[in-house]
């Protein structure tokens, strides 16, 4: 099994998905904006905010609007995927050692703290707006990686890995911000019930339970529903459930290779049928190969691989369709020049790249870490601007941060402007950057 030769294929596969996902996300956003500002706005509002679905089971009533199901249901699945990525990165990725993790973690922290401070400074005389400080902290990894994929080979692989690790750390920060600062009231009985089911999942992992159906049923019926009724945002449940998913294979790689070799040799020596159907012995051998391969899988990676396209091609586009429909009413320049909008624009387009670059410079200067192979500081600056594409995560936080529809609309307009500016500047810088051949 040649691991070296499979890595480029896997990277190419995922970055192709990122490219397509980014394009679909852009198209969904454009459709939402046009739809919301056309004569069909009433239909837009009706579909996402009036049509209801769900079920009633005794005292349990989950009937709510389609938009609410997307934000609390599908986005919980999206955050579950993020949780899987975080766990993988911590176990064996860009966050697995202090040396590897220090640079993206520091950059992520700088890229969260500085934008929040910029927003607060802009809105210091408008205390009613200060709850929006979390909006410019977020990075939309789908958009950022999609744009990186468009640049192609002019971007070193190390930059893609660094941006992914940074975005994963950024997502973890966003999850913590939502959990601690954007949770209104908590029903501790429901929260304890959710905690109990989390312990059940953790115990199952410890005991070697590998059936993803078990984790799905207990996770949904136990953890997710308890969090929904507890007042803690349901997306937090998605991340916590992901942390309980087993990350170990049942057999070692060497065992897999040797047993697979033996089974394929057996299959090769079985006398085949004269027709297209398999013989009983062939079918038995293939079944054993399937069972062996299942043991070689880690449930965590298997789920992440399966859910990545679901998130990119279904969940995020639906979220964009239902949440990005900003209806422009009044003077657009007045809306953009609102303190809320200005704070978000300054936070994402100035605070993000400044915070990321400053934190990265300190870590490298202190010799705690160094830039990944092929990268130079021009790449860091360009990546800092791409990280200023807040979009999905920023819109999600804005829905939690602001109470009035007008403030939410102004925030979304600021996110659009900031994300477009950040994307353009980041793409220009990175397209003109050269891959470094020397150690940075």
C-alpha positions in Angstrom: 0.0 0.0 0.0 1.8 3.1 -1.2 0.6 5.9 1.1 2.8 8.5 -0.7 1.0 8.0 -4.0 -2.5 8.2 -2.5 -2.0 11.5 -0.7 -2.1 13.7 -3.9 -5.2 11.9 -5.1 -7.0 12.4 -1.7 -6.0 16.1 -1.6 -7.1 16.6 -5.2 -10.4 14.9 -4.5 -11.2 17.1 -1.5 -10.0 20.4 -3.1 -12.2 19.6 -6.2 -15.1 19.2 -3.8 -14.2 22.5 -2.2 -14.1 24.2 -5.6 -17.5 22.9 -6.6 -18.9 23.6 -3.1 -17.7 27.2 -3.2 -19.2 27.7 -6.7 -22.6 26.2 -5.5 -22.5 28.4 -2.4 -21.9 31.5 -4.5 -24.7 30.6 -6.8 -27.1 29.9 -3.9 -26.2 33.3 -2.4 -26.9 35.1 -5.6 -30.2 33.3 -6.0 -31.2 34.2 -2.4 -30.4 37.9 -2.9 -32.2 38.2 -6.2 -35.2 36.3 -4.9 -35.4 38.4 -1.7 -35.3 41.7 -3.8 -37.7 40.6 -6.5 -41.5 40.6 -6.7 -41.4 37.1 -5.1 -40.1 38.3 -1.7 -43.4 37.2 0.0 -42.8 33.7 -1.4 -39.2 33.8 -0.1 -40.4 34.8 3.4 -43.2 32.2 3.3 -41.0 29.2 2.3 -38.3 29.8 4.9 -40.2 31.5 7.8 -43.8 30.4 7.6 -43.9 26.8 6.2 -43.6 24.4 9.2 -42.6 20.8 9.6 -41.7 18.4 12.4 -43.4 15.9 14.7 -45.3 15.8 18.0 -44.7 12.9 20.4 -46.4 13.3 23.7 -45.0 16.4 25.4 -42.3 16.6 22.7 -43.1 19.1 20.0 -40.5 19.7 17.2 -42.8 21.5 14.8 -41.1 24.6 13.6 -40.3 26.6 10.4 -38.2 25.2 7.5 -35.6 28.0 8.2 -35.4 27.0 11.8 -34.9 23.3 10.9 -32.1 24.3 8.6 -30.4 26.5 11.3 -30.9 24.2 14.2 -31.1 20.8 12.4 -29.0 20.7 9.2 -26.4 23.2 10.7 -26.0 20.8 13.7 -25.0 18.2 11.1 -22.6 20.7 9.5 -21.1 21.4 13.0 -20.9 17.6 13.6 -18.7 17.4 10.4 -16.6 20.3 11.8 -16.3 18.4 15.1 -15.0 15.4 13.2 -12.5 17.6 11.4 -11.4 19.1 14.7 -10.9 15.7 16.3 -9.0 14.4 13.2 -6.7 17.5 13.2 -6.0 17.1 16.9 -5.2 13.4 16.6 -3.1 13.3 13.5 -3.3 16.6 11.6 -2.2 20.2 11.8 -3.1 20.4 15.5 -1.6 17.1 16.7 1.6 18.4 18.2 2.5 21.7 20.0 4.9 22.6 17.2 2.3 21.9 14.5 -0.6 23.5 16.4 1.1 26.6 17.7 1.1 28.5 14.4 -2.5 27.9 13.2 -3.8 28.2 16.8 -2.0 31.5 17.4 -3.1 32.8 14.0 -6.7 31.7 14.7 -6.7 33.5 18.1 -5.2 36.6 16.6 -7.8 36.4 13.7 -10.6 36.2 16.3 -9.5 38.7 19.0 -8.4 41.6 16.7 -11.6 41.7 14.5 -13.8 41.6 17.7 -11.8 44.5 19.2 -12.2 46.5 15.9 -15.9 45.9 16.0 -16.2 47.1 19.6 -14.1 50.2 18.9 -16.4 51.2 16.0 -19.5 50.6 18.1 -18.3 51.8 21.4 -20.8 54.7 21.3 -23.6 52.4 20.3 -23.9 50.0 23.2 -27.1 48.4 21.7 -24.9 47.1 18.9 -22.1 45.6 21.0 -23.5 42.1 21.1 -22.4 41.7 17.4 -18.7 41.5 18.4 -18.7 37.8 17.5 -19.8 38.3 13.9 -16.4 39.3 12.4 -14.5 36.6 14.3 -15.6 33.8 11.9 -14.0 32.3 8.8 -16.0 30.5 6.1 -13.7 27.6 5.3 -15.9 26.4 2.3 -15.5 29.8 0.5 -11.9 30.2 1.4 -10.8 26.7 0.3 -13.0 27.0 -2.8 -11.1 30.2 -3.9 -7.8 28.6 -3.1 -8.7 25.7 -5.4 -9.5 28.2 -8.1 -5.9 29.5 -7.9 -4.6 26.0 -8.4 -0.9 25.1 -8.4 0.2 28.6 -7.8 -0.6 28.0 -4.1 1.6 25.6 -2.1 0.0 22.6 -0.5 1.3 23.8 2.9 -0.9 26.9 2.6 -4.0 24.8 2.1 -3.1 22.7 5.1 -2.3 25.7 7.2 -5.6 27.5 6.2 -7.5 24.3 7.0 -5.9 24.0 10.4 -6.5 27.7 11.1 -10.1 27.4 10.0 -10.6 24.4 12.2 -9.2 26.2 15.2 -11.3 29.2 14.2 -14.4 27.0 14.1 -13.6 25.7 17.5 -13.4 29.3 18.8 -16.8 30.1 17.1 -18.4 27.1 18.8 -17.1 28.3 22.2 -18.3 31.8 21.5 -21.8 30.5 20.6 -21.9 28.2 23.6 -20.8 30.8 26.2 -21.9 34.2 24.9 -24.9 33.6 22.6 -26.9 31.2 24.8 -29.9 33.1 26.2 -31.3 30.8 29.0 -30.5 27.2 30.0 -32.7 24.4 31.2 -30.2 22.5 33.3 -32.4 19.4 33.6 -32.4 19.0 29.8 -28.7 19.9 29.6 -27.9 17.2 32.2 -30.0 14.7 30.1 -27.9 15.6 27.1 -24.7 15.2 29.2 -25.9 11.8 30.2 -26.3 10.6 26.6 -22.9 12.1 25.8 -21.5 9.9 28.5 -23.3 6.9 27.0 -21.6 7.6 23.6 -18.2 8.1 25.2 -18.6 4.9 27.1 -19.6 3.1 23.9 -16.5 4.4 22.3 -14.4 3.2 25.2 -16.0 -0.3 25.0 -15.3 -0.6 21.3 -18.7 0.0 19.8 -18.2 1.0 16.2 -21.7 1.0 14.7 -22.3 4.6 13.4 -26.1 3.9 13.5 -25.9 3.6 17.3 -24.0 6.9 17.6 -26.5 8.5 15.2 -29.6 7.3 17.1 -28.3 8.1 20.6 -26.8 11.4 19.3 -30.1 12.6 17.7 -32.7 11.2 20.0 -30.6 11.8 23.1 -28.0 14.5 22.9 -29.4 16.7 20.1 -33.0 16.8 21.2 -31.9 17.5 24.8 -29.8 20.4 23.7 -32.6 21.8 21.6 -34.9 22.0 24.6 -32.1 23.1 27.0 -31.6 26.5 25.4 -28.0 25.7 24.4 -27.7 26.0 20.6 -28.2 22.6 18.9 -25.1 23.1 16.8 -23.0 22.6 20.0 -24.5 19.2 20.3 -23.2 18.4 16.8 -19.6 19.1 17.8 -19.8 17.3 21.1 -21.3 14.2 19.5 -18.5 14.2 16.9 -15.9 14.1 19.7 -17.3 10.7 20.9 -17.0 9.0 17.5 -14.3 6.3 17.5 -11.0 7.3 15.7 -9.4 3.8 15.9 -9.4 1.0 13.4 -10.2 -2.5 14.6 -7.1 -4.0 13.0 -3.6 -2.6 12.2 -2.5 -1.7 8.7 -0.1 -4.6 8.6 -2.8 -7.0 9.6 -5.1 -5.6 6.9 -2.5 -5.9 4.2 -1.6 -9.5 5.1 -5.2 -10.7 5.4 -6.3 -8.9 2.3 -3.4 -10.4 0.3 -4.4 -13.9 1.6 -8.1 -13.4 0.6 -7.3 -12.0 -2.8 -5.1 -15.0 -3.4 -7.9 -17.3 -2.4 -10.3 -15.4 -4.7 -7.8 -15.6 -7.6 -7.7 -19.4 -7.3 -11.4 -20.1 -7.2 -12.8 -21.6 -10.3 -15.2 -19.0 -11.8 -18.7 -19.5 -13.2 -19.3 -19.7 -16.9 -21.8 -16.8 -16.6 -21.6 -13.3 -15.0 -22.7 -14.5 -11.6 -20.3 -15.1 -8.7 -19.8 -18.6 -7.3 -20.8 -19.2 -3.7 -17.1 -19.4 -2.8 -16.3 -16.1 -4.6 -19.3 -14.4 -2.8 -18.1 -15.7 0.6 -14.6 -14.4 -0.1 -15.8 -11.0 -1.2 -17.9 -10.8 1.9 -14.9 -11.5 4.0 -12.9 -8.8 2.2 -15.8 -6.3 2.9 -15.8 -7.2 6.6 -12.0 -6.9 6.7 -12.1 -3.5 5.0 -14.8 -2.4 7.5 -12.5 -3.3 10.4 -9.6 -1.3 8.7 -11.8 1.8 8.6 -11.9 4.4 11.4 -15.6 5.4 11.9 -14.5 9.0 12.3 -12.8 9.2 8.9 -15.5 7.2 7.2 -18.2 9.6 8.5 -16.2 12.7 7.7 -15.6 11.4 4.1 -19.3 10.7 3.7 -20.5 14.0 5.2 -18.1 16.3 3.5 -20.0 16.4 0.2 -23.4 16.5 2.1 -22.2 19.7 3.9 -20.7 21.3 0.8 -23.4 20.5 -1.7 -26.6 20.4 0.4 -26.4 21.9 3.9 -24.4 25.1 3.2 -26.3 26.0 -0.1 -29.6 25.5 1.7 -28.3 27.7 4.6 -27.3 30.4 2.1 -30.7 30.2 0.3 -32.6 30.6 3.6 -30.4 33.1 5.3 -28.6 35.2 2.6 -31.7 36.8 1.2 -31.0 40.3 2.4 -33.8 42.6 1.2 -32.4 46.1 0.5 -34.9 48.7 1.7 -33.9 52.3 1.8 -30.6 53.9 0.9 -28.0 51.1 0.5 -25.1 53.5 1.4 -26.8 54.4 4.7 -27.1 50.8 5.6 -23.5 50.0 4.7 -22.3 53.1 6.7 -24.3 51.9 9.8 -22.0 51.3 12.8 -22.9 47.6 12.7 -22.0 47.2 9.1 -18.8 49.3 9.4 -17.7 47.3 12.4 -18.1 44.0 10.6 -16.4 45.3 7.4 -13.4 46.7 9.3 -13.2 43.6 11.5 -13.2 41.2 8.6 -11.2 43.1 6.0 -8.6 44.7 8.3 -8.8 42.9 11.7 -8.7 39.4 10.3 -5.5 39.7 8.1 -3.8 41.9 10.7 -4.6 39.6 13.6 -3.5 36.5 11.7 -0.3 38.0 10.4 0.7 39.6 13.7 0.1 36.4 15.7 2.0 34.3 13.1 4.9 36.8 13.1 5.2 36.5 16.9 5.2 32.7 16.9 7.8 32.5 14.1 9.9 35.2 15.7 9.9 33.4 19.0 11.0 30.2 17.1 8.1 28.2 18.5 7.1 27.3 15.0 7.9 28.2 11.4 6.0 28.7 8.2 5.0 25.5 6.3 7.2 24.3 3.4 6.8 26.4 0.3 5.1 29.3 2.1 6.4 32.9 2.5 4.9 35.9 4.3 3.1 37.0 1.1 1.1 33.8 1.3 0.2 34.5 5.0 -1.0 38.0 4.1 -3.1 36.7 1.2 -4.5 33.9 3.4 -5.3 36.4 6.1 -7.6 38.2 3.7 -9.2 35.0 2.6 -9.9 34.2 6.2 -11.8 37.5 6.2 -14.5 35.8 4.2 -16.9 35.3 7.1 -20.1 34.6 5.2 -21.7 31.3 6.4 -20.4 31.4 10.0 -20.7 35.1 10.3 -24.3 35.1 9.1 -25.0 32.2 11.5 -23.6 34.2 14.5 -25.4 37.4 13.3 -28.8 35.5 13.6 -27.9 34.8 17.2 -26.4 38.2 18.0 -29.1 40.6 16.9 -32.7 40.7 17.9 -34.4 43.0 15.2 -34.7 42.0 11.6 -33.3 45.4 10.5 -30.1 44.8 12.5 -29.8 41.3 11.1 -30.2 42.7 7.5 -27.6 45.4 8.1 -25.2 42.8 9.6 -25.6 40.5 6.6 -25.0 43.4 4.2 -21.8 44.2 6.0 -20.8 40.5 5.8 -21.4 40.5 2.1 -19.3 43.6 1.5 -16.5 42.5 3.8 -16.4 39.0 2.3 -16.3 40.3 -1.3 -13.5 42.8 -0.5 -11.6 40.1 1.4 -11.9 37.6 -1.4 -10.8 40.0 -4.1 -7.7 41.3 -2.1 -6.8 37.8 -1.0 -7.0 36.3 -4.5 -4.9 39.2 -6.0 -2.2 38.7 -3.4 -2.0 34.9 -3.6 -2.2 34.9 -7.4 0.9 37.1 -7.5 2.8 35.2 -4.8 5.5 32.7 -5.7 6.1 29.4 -4.0 9.1 29.6 -1.7 11.9 27.2 -2.5 13.8 28.0 0.6 12.9 27.5 4.2 11.0 30.6 5.4 
